Amino acid sequence: DPGPGGAGRHHRLQNHAEMTIIDAHSHLWLRQDAVVEGQHIEAMPGGRARFFGEERQMLPPFLIDGRNSAEVFLSNMNYAQVGAAVVVQEIIDGNQDAYLREVQARYPDRFLCCALLDIDRGGLMVPDGWRAAAIPGHRMKRALDSPEMISAFRELERRGIILSMCLADDGRQIAQFATVVQECPRLKVAIGHFGLARSRHWLDQIRLARAENVRIESGGITWLYNDEFYPFPGAVRAIRQAADEVGMDKLMWGSDYPRTITAITYRMSYDFVLKTTELSQEDKAAFLGGNALRFYGFHDLPSLRYIKNMSE
């Protein structure tokens, strides 16, 4: 017996089961250990971390050993019926290339892992064997349109490597990256953090996706609207506004797992999109997975059935 409201819930779950769900922005690490701007970022017990001079809850508190492993993420993905995920990198976590190579080899149909290009430390080349690379541009000091950077972007374009790129919130990198897109028109780029929605220049970042091979992914949008909390009505409005600017076919869902699930569950990081009445069923299907399926080239995704909760 599904209980009160069970029929409606079952209908929503059936609609969900018909969708392909793909996470375009997530993170994995075995140990968080980095030095950024002269400050040490390191794991602490209970999912906490020492972060730019203060103690922060970096992981859910039940991950007591500081490990943010592929296996725990896969358990979350299977529960939430997420077929695949793109694993990007951030310099605040330390270089995870060695671990992500193992993850990619172990779970090739569930993950697309990005090599880390730490540009300010000379990381301009992607080693062989990677299909994607991540540049945390919002932490870069070097100009994106400098000759050496344009050369690096052209090499990514030549090799067909997909680029995950985050830009700063002050607008200084937008014109620079527009030059990159013009110089490298076949370079496939996913701009992260939904252009840093709520910042002054966020729509200028979104408009970069008017270029043929540029997409926008929403990794972190729930922390950008954390003060609203679930069901994040401002985030839904931002998705609609971005779609008006560049088309829904240019937008992809991303969770920013695991940092965002210190406040919400993994399923909640997309469930607010699934349940809103402000988007059509077709737009939801495109945003939550259809666009990413085509852009990243995922295939052979598992069929993940819904498992009823003990609380239902």
Order of alpha helices (4+ residues) and beta strands (2+ residues): alpha-beta-beta-beta-beta-beta-alpha-beta-alpha-beta-beta-alpha-beta-alpha-beta-alpha-beta-alpha-alpha-beta-alpha-alpha-alpha
